[in-house]
């Protein structure tokens, strides 16, 4: 597989580790609406970075918080806000929403990926993360499994291709 252009939307402990590992084989664009990384001494929340991610990425990993609400339901508002913002950024540059494969890499229940894809007109797959906060980079770097969920075989194969460069045994 060839080097790909990969976006990581949300660079907290999951997104940061994902970006750091994928950067070993791919061009990575980072964006986070709220996060400023002390480790990298760079803020990832400028409009320029969102524009670069929207125009330059073939695949975008959405690594977003899914906090619990007081009623024990998952709060998907960070995802809604991010998909809305990303879809508008694609529109702003005249880029088709189906030109990018989006990957949800956050906690979500069954059916969530499909409902977001339908609502925002995006191509979305699901890739659960198995990372511990304190050892996220090491967990990502030494991953023993890659799980990819997609209704569309072509999209699953694209995500597999991102991982295959680093984890040769990854298979969709």
N, C-alpha and C positions, 0 to 999 in steps of 0.2 A: 504494500500500500504506500501511497505517496503521503508526504507531509500535508496535513490539513490545516485550515484556519479554524480555530476553536475559540468560542467565547465562553466566559464563565461569568454569569450574572449572579452576583452575591459572592463575596470573597471572605466570609467569616471562616470558621475552622474547617467546615466541609469544603466550601468553594476554594479557599486558599490552598488546602492540601490537594484538591483536584487540579487546580491550575498549575501548582508547582510540579506535580508528577506529569501531567500531560505536556507541559512545556519542554520536557526532555525529548519529545518527538515531533511536536507541532508548534505552529505559531499560535500564541494564546493572547486573546484580548480580554481584559478584566474590567468589570464594572460593578459597583455597588452603590446604591443610592445613599447609604448612610455610613459606610465603613471607611475608616482610614487606618491603614496598616502601619503599626509601629515597626514591625519586623522588616518591612520593605521600605519604610520611610517615605511612603507615597500614599496619597489619597486616591481612591479609585472611583470617586463620585463626580467627576466633571462631565459636562455635556459632551465634550470632545471624546471622552472615553466611551460613552454610550453610543455616540455616532460611529466611532471606529468599530465597536463590537457589532452594531447593526449592519454596517456596510461591508465589513471584512470577514465575518464568520460564516462558515458552512454549517457548523453545528454549534448550538449554544446550550450549555449546562446551566440550568436554573437551580442554584443552591440557596434556597430561601428558608427563613425561619417559619416554623409552623407551631406557634405557641398554643398551649391549652387555654381555653377560656374558663371562666369560673363555673360554667355549666358542664365542664368536662368535654366540650366539643373542640375540635381543632379550629383555630383561627386561620383561615386562608386569605385574609386581607393582604398580607405581604405578597402572596402569589398573584392575586387579582391586580394589585397595583403594578407589579412588575410586568405581567403579561400585557396589561393595557399600555404601559409606557413603551415596552419593546415593540408591540404591534404598531404604535404610532411612529416610532423611530423608523421602522421599515417603510411605512407609508411616506414619511417625510422625504425619503431618498428614492421613492419610486420602486422600491424593492418588493417583489411579491412575497406574501407571507408563506407561501409554500416553497420558497427557495432556500429555506433554512430548516434544518431538523432541530427541534427543541427537545431537551432532555430534562425531565423533572428529577432532580436528585435531592429530594426532601421527603419528609414524612407525609404520606398521603394514603387515604383509604381507597379501596377498589372503586373504579368509576371516575375518580377525580381527574385523571389524565384526559379521558374522553370528554368530560364536561368542560374542562378548560380549552381543549382543542376546538370544540364546537363554538364556545362562547367568543373566543378571540380569533378564530380562523387560522390557527397555527398548526403546524405538523408537530405533534408531541409524542414522545416516548417516555418510558419510566425506567429509571436506573437507581434503585434504592442504594443508600450508602450504609456501610458497616464500619463506621469510624468512631473512635472514642475521642472526646474533646482534647484530652491532654496528649494523646499520641496520634493525632489525625494524620500527619504527614507520614509517619512510619507505617501506620495501618494502610494508608493508600498505596504507598510505595511497595509494600509487601503483600498486597491483596492476594488472596487465594481464590477468589471467585468474582465473576462479573455477572450480574443479573440484569438483563435487558428485557423490558416488556414493551411490545409494540403490536398494534393491529396490522401494521403494514410491514411486510417482510423487507422491502427496500430500505425503510427507515431504520429497522433493526440492524440491517447489514451495514449501514453508514455508521451507526454508533459502535458496532463491533469493530469496524475499521479504525476508529479512533483509538480503541483500546489495544488492538492487535499489534500495533507498533511497539507498545511497551510490555504488554502481557501476551506473548505469542499463543498461549492456550485459550485466550478469550474466544468464545463462540456464541453466536446468537442462536 
